[in-house]
Amino acid sequence: MNVEQRVEAVSRQLGMRIRAARKARAITLDGLSEQTALSAGFLSRLERGETNASISNLIVIADRLGIPLRDFFEGPGQEPQPEFVVSRASERNAAAAMEGKGYTYRLTSGVLADQQMSAFELTYLPGEAMHGESLSHKGEEVLYLLEGQLEFEINGQVAVLDAGDCVHFNCEKPHRGRNIGKTPARLLMVVTPVDSLTP
C-alpha cells in the first residue's frame, strides 16, 4: 500500500467513526453543521473519507458530539492499556499522517484507563501556517518545538519559538502557529484533560 492509499484508508476510517458518533447521538449533518460552523457538504465529504480534517476541526467536532478527541483514533473494541503504552516511531512513520490546514499531524499518545491527556506530533513545512481563524477550545496545551522555528500567536500576542523552546497556555485563548524558518518545524503538542474537549 503506497502513501496515497494509506492516507485514503485513514481518512475513510476517521470518517466512519465521525458518522457513527453522530448517528449514535441522533444528530443530522445539518445539525452538526450548525453546531460546528462547518458546512454540511464538508462534513458529508469528511464522513465519506473524501476530504481531510484539520486537528482544529476534529476538536470542534468532538466537542459538539460530546466525546473525547481520542475516540476518533482508537480502534473498535480497543481496550485501554492498564499500565503504559509505547508509541514506536517506526510504526507512526509507517502510517499516513493526517492533514490539517497548513500542517500534518500524527497521534503519539496511547489509550489508558482514566486518560487525562492526548499528544500529537505536528509538522509545518516552511512557510506553512494554520489557515483561517485562530483555534480555541477547553483545557490546557503544551507545545514543545523539536526542530525548526515557529511563530506562535496566543490571544494576539506573538512568540517566536526555536528548537527546544516550549509554550504552555490556556486553550480558550485563540491561538495558531506559522513556520517562519527554512526547514520543517516539528513539534510535540500535549492537550489536557482529554475530556475537556467535551461540553
C-alpha positions as CSV (number, residue, x, y, z in Angstrom):
1,M,0.0,0.0,0.0
2,N,1.5,3.3,-1.1
3,V,1.3,6.6,0.8
4,E,-1.8,7.9,-1.1
5,Q,-3.6,4.6,-0.4
6,R,-2.7,4.8,3.3
7,V,-4.0,8.4,3.5
8,E,-7.2,7.3,1.9
9,A,-7.6,4.4,4.3
10,V,-7.0,6.6,7.4
11,S,-9.5,9.2,6.0
12,R,-12.2,6.6,5.4
13,Q,-11.7,5.1,8.9
14,L,-11.8,8.6,10.5
15,G,-15.0,9.4,8.5
16,M,-16.7,6.2,9.6
17,R,-16.0,7.0,13.2
18,I,-17.4,10.5,13.0
19,R,-20.5,9.3,11.2
20,A,-21.0,6.5,13.8
21,A,-20.6,9.0,16.7
22,R,-23.0,11.5,15.0
23,K,-25.7,8.9,14.3
24,A,-25.4,7.4,17.8
25,R,-26.4,10.9,19.1
26,A,-29.2,11.3,16.6
27,I,-27.6,14.4,15.1
28,T,-28.2,15.3,11.5
29,L,-25.5,16.6,9.2
30,D,-27.3,19.9,9.1
31,G,-27.5,19.9,12.9
32,L,-23.8,19.2,13.3
33,S,-23.1,21.9,10.7
34,E,-24.9,24.5,12.7
35,Q,-23.1,23.5,15.9
36,T,-19.6,23.4,14.4
37,A,-19.9,26.2,11.8
38,L,-18.6,23.7,9.3
39,S,-20.6,23.2,6.1
40,A,-22.8,20.2,5.8
41,G,-21.2,19.5,2.5
42,F,-17.7,19.4,4.1
43,L,-19.0,17.2,6.9
44,S,-20.6,14.8,4.4
45,R,-17.3,14.5,2.4
46,L,-15.4,14.1,5.7
47,E,-17.6,11.2,6.7
48,R,-17.2,9.6,3.3
49,G,-13.4,9.9,3.6
50,E,-13.2,12.2,0.6
51,T,-11.5,15.1,2.4
52,N,-9.1,15.6,5.3
53,A,-9.9,17.4,8.6
54,S,-7.6,19.7,10.5
55,I,-7.0,18.9,14.1
56,S,-8.9,22.1,14.9
57,N,-11.9,20.8,13.0
58,L,-11.7,17.4,14.8
59,I,-11.5,19.2,18.2
60,V,-14.6,21.2,17.4
61,I,-16.5,18.1,16.1
62,A,-15.5,16.0,19.1
63,D,-16.6,18.9,21.4
64,R,-20.0,19.2,19.7
65,L,-20.5,15.4,19.7
66,G,-19.6,15.2,23.4
67,I,-16.9,12.7,23.0
68,P,-13.1,12.7,23.8
69,L,-10.9,13.5,20.8
70,R,-9.1,10.2,21.2
71,D,-12.3,8.3,20.2
72,F,-11.6,9.3,16.6
73,F,-8.3,7.5,16.7
74,E,-9.0,4.3,18.8
75,G,-9.6,1.1,17.0
76,P,-13.1,-0.5,17.5
77,G,-13.2,-2.6,20.7
78,Q,-9.8,-1.5,21.7
79,E,-9.2,-1.8,25.4
80,P,-7.3,0.7,27.5
81,Q,-3.8,-0.4,28.5
82,P,-3.6,-1.0,32.3
83,E,-0.1,0.5,32.9
84,F,1.6,2.1,29.9
85,V,1.6,2.4,26.1
86,V,4.7,2.5,24.0
87,S,4.3,4.5,20.8
88,R,7.0,3.4,18.3
89,A,8.4,5.9,15.9
90,S,8.7,3.3,13.2
91,E,5.0,2.4,13.5
92,R,3.9,6.1,13.5
93,N,6.1,6.9,10.5
94,A,4.8,3.9,8.5
95,A,1.2,5.2,9.0
96,A,-0.1,8.0,6.9
97,A,-0.1,11.4,8.6
98,M,-3.4,13.4,8.8
99,E,-3.5,16.7,7.0
100,G,-4.6,19.9,8.7
101,K,-4.9,23.3,7.1
102,G,-1.2,24.2,6.8
103,Y,0.3,21.3,8.8
104,T,0.3,17.5,9.2
105,Y,-0.2,15.6,12.4
106,R,0.0,12.1,14.0
107,L,-1.4,10.8,17.3
108,T,1.5,9.9,19.5
109,S,-0.3,9.1,22.8
110,G,-1.9,5.8,23.5
111,V,-5.1,4.8,25.4
112,L,-5.0,4.5,29.2
113,A,-7.7,4.0,31.8
114,D,-8.8,7.4,33.1
115,Q,-6.6,9.1,30.5
116,Q,-6.0,12.8,31.2
117,M,-4.1,13.9,28.1
118,S,-3.6,13.4,24.4
119,A,-0.4,14.0,22.5
120,F,0.3,14.7,18.8
121,E,3.3,15.3,16.6
122,L,2.7,18.3,14.3
123,T,4.8,19.3,11.2
124,Y,4.7,22.6,9.5
125,L,6.6,22.9,6.2
126,P,8.5,26.2,5.5
127,G,6.0,29.0,5.0
128,E,3.0,26.9,6.2
129,A,0.6,28.2,8.8
130,M,-2.7,27.3,10.3
131,H,-5.2,28.8,7.8
132,G,-8.4,30.6,8.8
133,E,-9.4,31.8,12.2
134,S,-7.3,31.0,15.3
135,L,-8.3,27.9,17.3
136,S,-9.8,28.0,20.8
137,H,-11.1,25.1,22.9
138,K,-11.3,24.0,26.5
139,G,-8.3,22.8,28.5
140,E,-4.6,23.5,28.6
141,E,-1.9,22.8,25.9
142,V,1.9,22.4,25.9
143,L,3.8,22.8,22.7
144,Y,7.5,21.7,22.6
145,L,9.4,22.6,19.4
146,L,11.5,19.6,18.5
147,E,13.2,21.2,15.4
148,G,12.8,24.3,13.2
149,Q,11.4,27.7,14.0
150,L,7.8,28.6,14.7
151,E,5.9,31.8,15.2
152,F,3.1,31.2,17.7
153,E,0.3,33.6,18.3
154,I,-1.8,33.4,21.5
155,N,-4.6,35.9,22.1
156,G,-3.0,38.4,19.8
157,Q,0.5,38.1,21.3
158,V,3.3,36.6,19.3
159,A,6.2,34.4,20.5
160,V,9.0,33.1,18.2
161,L,10.0,29.5,19.2
162,D,13.3,27.9,18.4
163,A,14.1,24.2,18.8
164,G,13.9,23.3,22.5
165,D,11.5,26.1,23.3
166,C,8.2,25.3,24.9
167,V,5.0,27.2,25.5
168,H,2.2,26.3,27.9
169,F,-1.2,28.1,27.7
170,N,-4.9,28.2,28.3
171,C,-6.5,26.7,25.1
172,E,-9.5,29.0,25.5
173,K,-7.3,31.8,24.3
174,P,-7.3,32.0,20.4
175,H,-4.1,30.5,19.1
176,R,-2.3,29.5,15.9
177,G,1.2,28.8,14.5
178,R,3.3,29.6,11.5
179,N,6.6,28.2,10.3
180,I,8.9,31.1,9.7
181,G,12.1,29.1,9.2
182,K,13.6,27.5,6.1
183,T,13.2,23.9,7.3
184,P,10.2,21.9,8.6
185,A,9.1,22.8,12.1
186,R,8.3,19.7,14.1
187,L,6.6,19.9,17.5
188,L,5.0,17.8,20.2
189,M,1.6,19.0,21.3
190,V,0.0,17.8,24.5
191,V,-3.6,18.7,25.3
192,T,-5.1,18.0,28.7
193,P,-7.5,17.0,30.0
194,V,-8.9,14.7,27.3
195,D,-12.5,15.1,28.4
196,S,-12.2,18.9,28.5
197,L,-12.9,18.7,24.7
198,T,-16.4,17.7,25.5
199,P,-19.2,20.1,26.6
